[in-house]
Amino acid sequence: MEFIAIDFETANPDLSSICQLGAVSFQGGKAVKTWQTLINPKDYFDPMNVSIHGIDEEMVKDAPTFRKIFPTFRSIIEKQLVACHTHFDRVALNSVIEKYRLPQFDCTWLDTARVARRAWEKFSRSGYGLANVASELGIEFKHHVAGEDARVAGEILLRAIDETGISLQDWLIRINKPIDPSCGGTIKREGNTDGPLAGEAIVFTGALSLHRHEAADYAAAMGCDVAPSVNNTTTILVVGDQDIRKLAGHEKSSKHRKAESLIGKGQPIRIIGESDFLRLANIDPTSVPQKTTPPPATNSIDLTTPIEYSAIDEDIYKCFVSNQAGMCDHIGTWEQFHKVEEQIANKCREKNGKYYRSPSKAAQFAIIFDPGTRTLSNVTRLKKMGYKVTTFEKALEYFALTDFWDCKKLSQYEHELKKFDYEITFGKPFPLSKEEN
């Protein structure tokens, strides 16, 4: 996991008036090298800007111009993943390149403000400025010093990866999807009130063999409320098997350390490994296939290849609902979902079958609910696990239960998600269907 975090300070409101540059290289989850330099912008210093960062004409009179340091800076970030907090630094770089008529170059940008707004619900609408996010996450730094601001932008990204389980590469996709945590990529779940672990509050951390969304689905089916971070309601922390064997100290994730801190204060949190979690879910840990790409991630094959669902037959009476995520008022509520579950369970019992509230080897059909996971890669994965696969709407139609759900709205939402992903990925309009033409 490698990336560069950058930050600029400017002499005046013109974003090309860069007077300080900071670049921090991150490798293996930590900052390994910092480059910071003053820059003579050959421009005036506005008193307001000086009051913010403390840099003035006298301090930069012998400093190099941006043209002078450009070759070094370019060698640091060219063809790299570059993180910055809000898009202003990116605009500033483009502005100063145009100012000096310097050559453009390629790099991949990741806005950590957009990451923070999607990783933590409290920052989704406001409060996602660098200083506030750092304060909330307990990151100490000296604000408006370019190297320090760049470091914090990188630290925020690392915390988001740790808290959500979304990888660095997958954040490049997630930031272009809606913020709404109830309809986005969050693993937050409301537990099944009839599950054996009803009332427990569970959090996942570390490298799991399961996709984080699958683990959340299993936990919710067992009755656990699933949260993205440890807090004073957490009762179970599931740690990746490799991570749980690590030494004490900062080799443990921030969630792990926070859970241990709360345990020390008397909070009853049980820390378990992933294998034990799978056993609680009645899943043989050795049967879990190694993950490749997460179901929520979108790739060009998923967007351009039609999905072939299984023909529904009598095997549907031995089923479970997979990917129980994406629940929101726009498409339906958990209360509605639990009522439909009971109806499906009744239909299965009438046919001497069984409805499983979580994935089971005895099940024959996987019914995909979440529109965001109806991808070729996810359907293929479920089929490789031995299941026939269909959608929630098709299953309800077969069960004659369409009166219990607005299936048209669910299908429409799936279409909207695919259209959004296609246009973000390919940069062109989503092709119209025969019905739309």
C-alpha positions as CSV (number, residue, x, y, z in Angstrom):
1,M,0.0,0.0,0.0
2,E,2.0,3.0,-1.3
3,F,0.9,6.6,-2.0
4,I,2.1,10.2,-1.7
5,A,0.2,12.8,0.2
6,I,0.8,16.5,-0.7
7,D,-0.2,19.9,0.5
8,F,0.5,23.5,-0.7
9,E,0.4,26.9,1.1
10,T,-0.3,30.0,-1.0
11,A,0.8,33.6,-0.8
12,N,-2.5,35.1,-1.8
13,P,-6.0,34.1,-3.1
14,D,-4.5,33.1,-6.5
15,L,-3.9,29.3,-6.2
16,S,-0.8,29.5,-8.4
17,S,1.0,31.6,-5.7
18,I,2.4,28.5,-4.0
19,C,4.9,29.5,-1.2
20,Q,5.4,26.2,0.5
21,L,5.1,22.6,-0.6
22,G,4.9,19.4,1.4
23,A,5.0,15.8,0.1
24,V,5.0,12.7,2.4
25,S,5.6,9.2,1.1
26,F,3.5,6.4,2.8
27,Q,4.5,2.7,2.6
28,G,3.3,-0.2,4.5
29,G,0.7,1.8,6.4
30,K,3.1,4.5,7.7
31,A,4.9,7.7,6.6
32,V,8.4,6.9,5.6
33,K,9.7,10.1,4.0
34,T,8.8,13.8,4.1
35,W,9.9,16.5,1.6
36,Q,9.0,20.1,2.5
37,T,10.4,23.4,1.0
38,L,9.6,27.0,0.9
39,I,8.9,28.4,-2.6
40,N,9.3,32.0,-3.9
41,P,6.0,32.6,-5.7
42,K,7.3,35.8,-7.4
43,D,4.0,37.3,-6.2
44,Y,2.6,39.4,-3.4
45,F,1.7,38.1,0.0
46,D,-1.8,38.9,1.2
47,P,-1.9,39.7,5.0
48,M,-4.8,37.2,5.4
49,N,-2.7,34.4,4.0
50,V,0.3,35.4,6.1
51,S,-1.9,35.4,9.3
52,I,-2.8,31.8,8.5
53,H,0.5,30.1,7.7
54,G,3.0,32.7,8.9
55,I,5.1,32.8,5.7
56,D,6.0,36.2,4.2
57,E,8.2,37.8,1.5
58,E,11.3,37.9,3.8
59,M,11.1,34.1,4.4
60,V,11.0,33.2,0.7
61,K,13.3,35.8,-0.8
62,D,16.1,33.2,-1.2
63,A,13.9,30.2,-1.8
64,P,13.7,28.5,-5.2
65,T,10.8,29.2,-7.6
66,F,8.3,26.4,-8.5
67,R,10.0,26.2,-11.9
68,K,13.2,25.3,-10.1
69,I,11.9,22.6,-7.9
70,F,9.4,21.2,-10.5
71,P,11.7,18.4,-11.8
72,T,12.2,17.0,-8.3
73,F,8.6,17.3,-7.4
74,R,7.5,15.7,-10.6
75,S,9.8,12.7,-10.0
76,I,8.2,12.2,-6.6
77,I,4.5,12.1,-7.7
78,E,4.5,11.2,-11.4
79,K,2.5,7.9,-12.0
80,Q,1.8,7.7,-8.3
81,L,-1.4,7.6,-6.3
82,V,-1.5,11.2,-4.8
83,A,-3.7,12.0,-1.8
84,C,-4.7,15.6,-0.8
85,H,-7.4,17.0,1.4
86,T,-10.0,18.7,-0.8
87,H,-9.4,19.5,-4.5
88,F,-7.7,22.8,-3.9
89,D,-4.2,21.4,-3.9
90,R,-4.9,19.7,-7.2
91,V,-6.2,22.9,-8.7
92,A,-3.2,24.8,-7.3
93,L,-0.8,22.4,-8.9
94,N,-2.5,22.7,-12.3
95,S,-2.6,26.5,-11.9
96,V,1.1,26.8,-11.2
97,I,2.0,24.4,-14.0
98,E,0.0,26.6,-16.4
99,K,1.6,29.8,-15.0
100,Y,5.1,28.6,-15.8
101,R,4.1,26.7,-18.9
102,L,5.5,23.5,-17.5
103,P,4.7,20.0,-19.0
104,Q,1.7,18.1,-17.6
105,F,2.2,14.6,-16.2
106,D,0.1,11.7,-15.1
107,C,-0.8,10.7,-11.5
108,T,-3.9,9.3,-9.8
109,W,-5.6,11.7,-7.4
110,L,-7.5,10.7,-4.3
111,D,-9.3,13.4,-2.3
112,T,-9.1,12.5,1.4
113,A,-12.0,14.9,2.3
114,R,-14.3,12.8,0.0
115,V,-12.9,9.7,1.7
116,A,-13.6,11.1,5.2
117,R,-17.2,12.0,4.2
118,R,-17.9,8.4,3.2
119,A,-15.9,6.7,5.9
120,W,-17.5,8.4,8.9
121,E,-21.1,9.4,9.0
122,K,-20.5,12.4,11.3
123,F,-18.4,14.0,8.5
124,S,-20.8,13.2,5.7
125,R,-22.4,16.7,5.5
126,S,-20.0,19.0,7.4
127,G,-17.0,19.1,9.6
128,Y,-14.7,17.3,7.1
129,G,-12.1,20.0,7.1
130,L,-8.6,18.8,7.8
131,A,-8.2,20.2,11.3
132,N,-11.6,19.0,12.5
133,V,-11.2,15.5,11.1
134,A,-7.7,15.3,12.6
135,S,-9.0,16.4,16.0
136,E,-11.9,13.9,16.0
137,L,-9.5,11.1,15.1
138,G,-6.9,12.2,17.7
139,I,-4.2,13.1,15.2
140,E,-1.9,15.8,16.5
141,F,-0.2,18.2,14.1
142,K,0.7,21.8,13.4
143,H,-1.9,23.1,10.9
144,H,-0.9,25.1,7.8
145,V,2.6,23.7,7.6
146,A,2.6,22.0,4.3
147,G,4.5,18.9,5.3
148,E,2.3,18.5,8.4
149,D,-0.9,18.9,6.5
150,A,0.2,16.4,3.9
151,R,1.1,13.9,6.6
152,V,-2.3,14.3,8.2
153,A,-4.1,13.8,4.9
154,G,-2.3,10.5,4.6
155,E,-3.1,9.5,8.2
156,I,-6.8,10.2,7.6
157,L,-6.7,7.9,4.5
158,L,-5.0,5.1,6.5
159,R,-7.6,5.5,9.3
160,A,-10.4,5.3,6.8
161,I,-8.9,2.1,5.3
162,D,-8.6,0.6,8.7
163,E,-12.1,1.6,9.9
164,T,-14.0,0.6,6.8
165,G,-12.0,-2.3,5.4
166,I,-12.2,-0.6,2.0
167,S,-8.8,-1.0,0.3
168,L,-6.8,1.9,-1.1
169,Q,-7.7,1.0,-4.7
170,D,-11.3,0.5,-3.9
171,W,-11.5,4.0,-2.3
172,L,-10.8,5.3,-5.8
173,I,-14.2,3.8,-6.7
174,R,-16.0,4.6,-3.5
175,I,-15.4,8.3,-3.6
176,N,-17.3,8.6,-6.8
177,K,-20.4,6.9,-5.3
178,P,-23.1,8.6,-3.2
179,I,-22.2,9.7,0.3
180,D,-25.5,8.3,1.9
181,P,-24.2,5.6,4.2
182,S,-27.5,3.7,4.1
183,C,-27.2,3.3,0.4
184,G,-23.5,3.3,-0.1
185,G,-20.5,1.0,0.6
186,T,-20.7,1.0,4.4
187,I,-20.8,-2.3,6.3
188,K,-23.2,-0.9,8.8
189,R,-26.0,-3.4,9.4
190,E,-29.0,-3.8,11.7
191,G,-29.1,-7.3,13.3
192,N,-31.9,-9.8,12.9
193,T,-33.9,-9.5,16.1
194,D,-34.5,-13.3,16.1
195,G,-30.9,-14.3,15.6
196,P,-28.9,-16.2,18.3
197,L,-26.6,-13.2,18.9
198,A,-29.4,-10.6,18.9
199,G,-28.4,-7.6,21.0
200,E,-24.6,-7.9,20.3
201,A,-22.8,-5.1,18.6
202,I,-19.9,-6.3,16.4
203,V,-17.0,-4.6,14.6
204,F,-14.4,-6.1,12.2
205,T,-10.8,-5.3,11.8
206,G,-7.7,-6.5,10.1
207,A,-7.2,-8.7,7.0
208,L,-10.2,-11.1,6.8
209,S,-10.5,-14.1,4.4
210,L,-14.1,-13.0,3.9
211,H,-15.0,-9.9,2.1
212,R,-15.9,-7.3,4.8
213,H,-19.5,-7.0,3.4
214,E,-20.0,-10.8,3.5
215,A,-18.8,-10.9,7.1
216,A,-21.2,-8.1,8.0
217,D,-24.1,-10.0,6.3
218,Y,-23.3,-13.2,8.3
219,A,-23.1,-11.1,11.6
220,A,-26.4,-9.3,10.9
221,A,-28.1,-12.6,10.1
222,M,-27.0,-13.9,13.5
223,G,-28.5,-10.9,15.2
224,C,-25.5,-8.6,15.6
225,D,-25.7,-4.9,14.9
226,V,-22.6,-4.2,12.7
227,A,-20.7,-1.0,13.1
228,P,-17.7,0.3,11.2
229,S,-15.8,1.4,14.3
230,V,-15.4,0.6,18.0
231,N,-17.4,2.6,20.5
232,N,-19.0,2.3,23.9
233,T,-21.7,0.0,22.6
234,T,-19.3,-2.6,21.0
235,T,-19.5,-6.1,22.5
236,I,-17.6,-8.1,20.0
237,L,-14.4,-7.3,17.9
238,V,-13.5,-9.8,15.2
239,V,-9.9,-9.7,14.2
240,G,-8.3,-11.3,11.1
241,D,-6.6,-14.5,12.2
242,Q,-3.2,-13.3,11.1
243,D,-3.6,-10.0,12.9
244,I,-4.8,-11.5,16.2
245,R,-1.4,-13.2,16.6
246,K,0.6,-9.9,16.2
247,L,2.6,-8.5,19.0
248,A,1.1,-5.9,21.4
249,G,1.4,-2.2,20.6
250,H,0.9,-0.3,17.4
251,E,1.2,-3.4,15.2
252,K,-2.5,-3.9,16.2
253,S,-5.1,-1.8,14.4
254,S,-6.5,1.3,16.0
255,K,-9.8,-0.5,16.5
256,H,-8.0,-3.3,18.3
257,R,-6.2,-0.9,20.5
258,K,-9.3,1.1,21.3
259,A,-11.2,-2.1,22.2
260,E,-8.4,-3.1,24.6
261,S,-8.6,0.4,26.1
262,L,-12.3,0.1,26.7
263,I,-11.9,-3.4,28.1
264,G,-9.4,-1.9,30.6
265,K,-12.1,0.6,31.6
266,G,-14.6,-2.2,32.3
267,Q,-16.5,-2.4,29.0
268,P,-17.4,-6.1,28.3
269,I,-15.9,-6.6,24.8
270,R,-15.0,-10.1,23.6
271,I,-12.1,-10.1,21.0
272,I,-12.2,-13.2,18.8
273,G,-10.4,-14.3,15.6
274,E,-12.2,-14.7,12.3
275,S,-12.1,-18.5,12.4
276,D,-14.1,-18.5,15.7
277,F,-16.5,-15.9,14.2
278,L,-17.1,-18.3,11.2
279,R,-17.7,-21.2,13.6
280,L,-20.3,-19.0,15.5
281,A,-22.0,-18.6,12.1
282,N,-21.9,-22.4,11.5
283,I,-19.4,-22.0,8.6
284,D,-16.3,-24.2,8.3
285,P,-13.3,-21.8,8.2
286,T,-11.5,-24.1,5.7
287,S,-14.4,-23.9,3.3
288,V,-14.1,-20.1,2.8
289,P,-12.5,-19.4,-0.6
290,Q,-9.7,-16.9,-0.8
291,K,-11.1,-13.5,-1.8
292,T,-10.1,-11.8,-5.0
293,T,-11.8,-8.5,-5.6
294,P,-14.6,-7.3,-3.2
295,P,-18.2,-7.6,-4.4
296,P,-18.8,-3.8,-4.2
297,A,-15.9,-2.9,-6.4
298,T,-16.8,-2.1,-10.0
299,N,-14.7,-3.1,-13.0
300,S,-15.2,-2.9,-16.7
301,I,-16.2,-6.5,-17.1
302,D,-19.0,-6.1,-14.5
303,L,-20.3,-3.1,-16.3
304,T,-20.3,-4.5,-19.9
305,T,-21.1,-8.2,-19.5
306,P,-24.7,-9.3,-19.0
307,I,-25.4,-11.4,-16.0
308,E,-27.0,-14.9,-16.4
309,Y,-29.0,-15.7,-13.4
310,S,-30.2,-19.3,-12.7
311,A,-33.6,-20.5,-13.8
312,I,-35.8,-20.7,-10.7
313,D,-37.0,-24.2,-9.9
314,E,-38.0,-26.2,-6.8
315,D,-34.6,-25.7,-5.3
316,I,-35.6,-22.1,-4.4
317,Y,-37.4,-23.5,-1.4
318,K,-33.9,-24.1,0.2
319,C,-32.6,-20.6,0.0
320,F,-31.0,-17.6,1.8
321,V,-30.8,-13.9,1.0
322,S,-27.3,-12.9,0.2
323,N,-25.8,-9.4,0.4
324,Q,-28.4,-7.9,2.7
325,A,-26.9,-4.4,2.4
326,G,-28.0,-1.1,0.8
327,M,-31.2,-1.0,2.9
328,C,-32.6,2.6,3.0
329,D,-35.9,4.4,2.8
330,H,-35.4,4.8,-1.0
331,I,-35.8,1.1,-1.6
332,G,-37.2,-0.4,1.7
333,T,-36.6,-0.7,5.4
334,W,-35.3,-3.5,7.6
335,E,-38.8,-3.8,9.2
336,Q,-40.2,-4.5,5.8
337,F,-37.4,-6.9,5.0
338,H,-37.9,-9.0,8.2
339,K,-41.6,-9.3,7.3
340,V,-40.8,-10.6,3.8
341,E,-38.3,-13.0,5.3
342,E,-41.0,-14.5,7.4
343,Q,-43.2,-14.9,4.3
344,I,-40.4,-16.6,2.4
345,A,-39.7,-18.9,5.4
346,N,-43.4,-19.9,5.4
347,K,-43.4,-20.6,1.6
348,C,-40.3,-22.8,2.1
349,R,-41.8,-24.7,5.0
350,E,-45.0,-25.4,2.9
351,K,-42.8,-27.1,0.3
352,N,-40.8,-29.1,2.9
353,G,-37.8,-26.8,2.4
354,K,-36.0,-24.3,4.6
355,Y,-35.2,-20.6,4.6
356,Y,-31.7,-20.0,6.0
357,R,-31.0,-16.6,7.6
358,S,-27.4,-16.9,6.7
359,P,-25.4,-18.7,4.0
360,S,-25.5,-22.5,4.5
361,K,-24.0,-25.5,2.7
362,A,-27.5,-27.0,2.8
363,A,-29.0,-24.1,0.8
364,Q,-29.5,-24.4,-2.9
365,F,-30.3,-20.8,-3.9
366,A,-28.7,-17.5,-3.1
367,I,-31.0,-14.6,-3.5
368,I,-29.1,-11.3,-4.0
369,F,-30.8,-8.3,-2.4
370,D,-28.3,-5.4,-2.6
371,P,-28.5,-3.8,-6.0
372,G,-24.9,-2.6,-5.7
373,T,-23.6,-6.2,-5.5
374,R,-25.5,-7.5,-8.6
375,T,-22.3,-7.8,-10.6
376,L,-20.9,-10.6,-12.8
377,S,-18.0,-11.2,-10.3
378,N,-20.3,-11.6,-7.3
379,V,-22.8,-13.9,-9.2
380,T,-19.9,-16.0,-10.4
381,R,-18.5,-16.2,-6.9
382,L,-21.7,-17.4,-5.5
383,K,-22.1,-20.0,-8.3
384,K,-18.6,-21.3,-7.6
385,M,-19.7,-21.8,-4.0
386,G,-22.3,-24.2,-5.4
387,Y,-25.4,-22.0,-5.3
388,K,-27.9,-21.2,-7.9
389,V,-28.4,-17.4,-8.0
390,T,-31.3,-15.1,-8.6
391,T,-32.4,-11.6,-7.6
392,F,-34.7,-10.6,-4.7
393,E,-37.4,-9.4,-7.2
394,K,-37.4,-12.6,-9.2
395,A,-37.6,-14.7,-6.1
396,L,-40.6,-12.6,-4.8
397,E,-42.3,-13.0,-8.1
398,Y,-41.8,-16.8,-8.0
399,F,-43.1,-16.9,-4.4
400,A,-46.0,-14.6,-5.3
401,L,-44.9,-12.1,-2.7
402,T,-44.5,-9.0,-4.9
403,D,-47.3,-7.2,-2.8
404,F,-44.8,-7.1,0.1
405,W,-42.1,-5.1,-1.7
406,D,-41.9,-2.3,-4.3
407,C,-39.8,-4.4,-6.7
408,K,-40.0,-1.8,-9.4
409,K,-38.2,0.7,-7.2
410,L,-35.5,-1.8,-6.3
411,S,-34.9,-2.6,-10.0
412,Q,-34.8,1.1,-10.8
413,Y,-32.2,1.7,-8.1
414,E,-30.1,-1.1,-9.5
415,H,-30.3,0.6,-13.0
416,E,-29.3,4.0,-11.5
417,L,-26.2,2.5,-9.7
418,K,-25.0,0.7,-12.9
419,K,-25.6,3.9,-14.9
420,F,-23.6,5.9,-12.4
421,D,-20.7,3.4,-12.3
422,Y,-20.6,3.1,-16.1
423,E,-20.4,6.8,-16.7
424,I,-17.7,7.3,-14.0
425,T,-15.6,4.4,-15.3
426,F,-15.9,5.0,-19.0
427,G,-16.6,8.8,-19.1
428,K,-19.4,8.4,-21.6
429,P,-23.2,8.1,-21.4
430,F,-24.7,4.8,-20.3
431,P,-26.1,2.9,-23.3
432,L,-29.9,2.9,-23.5
433,S,-31.8,-0.3,-23.4
434,K,-34.2,-1.3,-26.2
435,E,-37.1,-0.2,-24.0
436,E,-35.5,3.3,-23.5
437,N,-34.7,3.8,-27.2
